[in-house]
Every structure is written in C-alpha cells, then in structure tokens.
Amino acid sequence: MSANLLLAGLLSAAPVSPAPPPPPAGSSSVILFLIDNSASLPPLDPQEKRVAALEKMFSFLEGQPYRLILFGGRREVFVDDLSRYRNNGQWTDFYFAFDKARELTRAYPQGTAFRMILVTDAIFDPSPEDWADMDVPKGEDLRRHAVERTLELIRGMRVPLYVILVGDIPAGVDPRQQEQSPGLVLDMVRAANGVKASPLAQTLSSFFKDDGLLLKKFVYRVAPGEGLKKVEPVVRRIVAPARPRVELQFLSYLVLPGLLLVALVLGVMVRSFPGPGDVEVVELSRDSSVHVAADRLHKLEQGGWGTTGLSLAQDAKNAAATLAYQASPLDLTGVGLDTDGLDPLSLRLLPMGLDELRRALEDYSENGSKEEKIYALNLDYMAKNFDPKEAERILGLPAADRRRIASLDFLRAKVHVLSNEALRRKLTDARVQLVGYGKSAERKSLGPGVPLRIGRYGFVVKELATGGRKDARLVLYYDRVPSLLGLKSLLPDRFQRLFRLRRSRQRVVS
C-alpha cells in the first residue's frame, strides 16, 4: 500500500505516548476500540497530530473504561500502546483484530458488558503469509475465506459492534447519502448485532438521531475533512446509556397515528349491528307462531330503520324461520291417580305444584307436629333415593295411564324433582320449536345453549324465560356474523365493542 504523505508528516511530529492504563477488573462496562493502523487509513483529524487526535477521542468517554487494539496484519496487532499508532501497517486484517478483542473479553469477570468501536476505512487486505497455518482450503479465494471466518468470529462473540468509517465517500454516491457503507461493514454489524442492524432499523435510527433500546445506529461515516468535530458526537452517542426515547418517538410519530387510522377504519367497518356478542330478543306468545326474516329492511323498535339482523315477517313465505312457543305440557297435579287408601298427609301434598310442595315440606320439618316431621323426613329420604329415570317415566305418563302406578310413587317422584334441578328443567321448562327454511332448513327444539341458524347468521340460545310484554322471551346470542373480509369474526370482541359506539348490544326483533 502507498503511505499517505500527510500521515508521514504527522508520524514524524507525534510524540511517544504512554499506554492507557487497563480498566479496573471490576468494571461493569468496557469499550473496546479497534483502530485500523494500516497505511491506507486517513488521519482522524487533519488539524491534530495522530496520537493527540486519538487521545482526544478517548477523552469523549468521560472516564468510562476502555481498551485499545491497534491492528494491521496478524503481526501488527498491539494492545493499549498509543506509541504504535503510526498508520504504517502493511495489511488490513479484521479477523486478527477481533480475535484479540475476544481474548481481552475473556479476561474480565462474567457479566461485564462490552461494546466494540471499529475505526477503519473498510479496505480488507489479508496477507497470504498470515493465513498459511489457518487451514485455508486449497484453491479457495483467501479474501472470501477470511471474510467468512471473520463473520463467524464476530457472530460468536455476541458483543455489540459499532463502526466509524473514515475516508472519502465512494465515487458515484450522493454526498447527502454519507451513511452508505461497504457491504463487508454491513455484514459485520449484522453478524454482531442481529436484527437490530437490519436496513429498516438503521434507517429509523438515523432518522431519529438517537440510540434507543432496540433501534440503534451501528455504522457512521466521517469524511477526512470533518475530523473530531464529527467523531465526538458519534463516540458520545455510542457510549451513552441506551434510552427508549427513539422507540417512543417512533411510536408517537409513525406507529401510533397509523394504528389509530387503521383502528378507526376497522371500527367503521364493524360498527353496524349485528356483531359477535350482540343479542336479539324474540318475544313470543303461547300457542302462536312468529315468522322471522334475516337482512330485510325493517323499522327498529328504538327508532330508525335497519337492514341487517333479524326482523318479523308477515308469513312463512317471506321468513327464514318460524318460532313457536310451547309451555310444558306436563301435569303434576296427580289427575288420573288412584288415591284410595292414601294417608291424609299424602292426599294434602299430592295435587300441589312443585314450589308449593317445597314450602309445605319445609314447614312440616320446621314447625310441624312430631308426626309431620317424621313424615317429611321419610318422604325426603325415599325421594332422594328414587331412580331419576323412573321418576321421569312416572311423571311423564298421561292421565289415562296413571291408574297403573301407586299414587305414593307419583308423590315421591315429584319430591325427587325438587332436589334434581336438571330433571326439573327437562320436565317443566318451556320450549320453543324452530322450523328453518332454505339452505339452513331444520326442525329442532330450542333451549339454553342450543345452536341454530337463521338466514346467514349463527346463534346460540342464551335464555328462554317466561314473562315480559308477552308470555316468553327468547334471547339469541350472535355466534357467527358474516362480514366484509370476515372482520367481525377476526377482530377481537373487545375491539369491536369499543368502536361500535352503541348504547346497547341488545335489540328486540320488530
């Protein structure tokens, strides 16, 4: 390589400087400076002598521990010796510089944090003699082999690497694009820093001019004429503690407004009724049918008009389904039983409804005579040990067939139902019969938890209760709601509730 004339002049004027003292063994953070000492590297500052410029650069650390590695070829690597900074190296080999850095890091206690700052012109020039004993495959290009070994070494160190490129901007590059760096430098910082050194991350960190926790800038370029004025803020930026400001700026400037805009657009697209979790209430009268249509223009009970969801139809021809409310036909009064020979207490209890029967037995147990207390205790014992299937069979018999069973067994089956809530609901709860039309044609009995389809919507019966303005209320929970791009199925329910801006998720079918 040809030596730089300016560097030769600086060399002759540079005094011999003592080596920097090694950092304390207990340092929690150490900066490793890897300074290219080859003849091709321009001076750090055109106004300062070589060693003086280097010492001034170290002063930017403000007392933070550091180590110095001057490197050229394999036999031109020096540690903590400023007097060797002469820019007279015959070769430029990054591998042996990083190998020395790895050796230094191993001498520190576990848990010590390191950062490497490489100052170079990025001209990689390995010596064939230096690699003679390095197991280079025969016939393989030395430079390519050395590059691969260097990247492998850097990757294994797991130490953050920052690069300060000193030199002229490559020919053909816009002066405004001074951050552009050679491919090898980019490969090295990616090997050391992983995804943090991706092109997008580097672009964002350059834009915000700050080192964050995740968005960090790893490559800096310093033109020969800029010198320490440009180097100082770079070094201070590299060694400063990581702060989340850049990420917060990125979120506030770019991410949050974009997310808000997307959220508003999505919110508008899912705002219309119905959505998952909305409910429709169908009011039913006993022994009469209600015809229900889907997605037809209809007037809403709370005012205005709607075109989606369920609405009432005049007849089955225009309906998607027909609903019919049927109260339980089960008779528990004991009509048809043979009561001859039945004791007075049993005769008194037999025709009672279930709730009245429960109150009577509780009154016998707490306030009754000795005979009534014994009777209630025995009846409760026999009822709890009654077979549920037999109780269901006995209570479900029509009046014409009841003379074949004992009236006392009928009473015990009724008392058994008082302690068997599942059987009670099965025998006494009202039912709604559904008849569906079209592609989703089906016929089924509806109760809480039963799934069904009406038109293009999927529902689950949430509740079937007596009372209200009519005899019963059927509450249908929207389980499947087709929508544009499937947004009402894909977006979380909480998100949809936030952007619907509706007073209620419930609507009465009208």
VENPEKA-V328028 format. One line per field, one symbol per residue. burial: # if it has 16 or more other ideal C-beta (glycine too) atoms within 10 Angstrom, else .. Layout:
burial = ???
This chain:
burial = ...#..#..##..#..#..#..#...#..################..#######.###.##...##########.#####.#.######.############.##..#...#.#########.####..##....#........###.###.##..#.#########..........#..##.##########..##...##.##..#.###..########.#..##.##..##.###......##.##...............##.##.#############.....#####.#.#.......#.####.#.....#######......#.#.##....#..##..##.#....##.##..#...#...#..##..##..#..#....##.##.#....#..#.##.#########.#..#...#..###.####..#.....##....####.######.#......########..#.#...##..#....##.##....#.###.
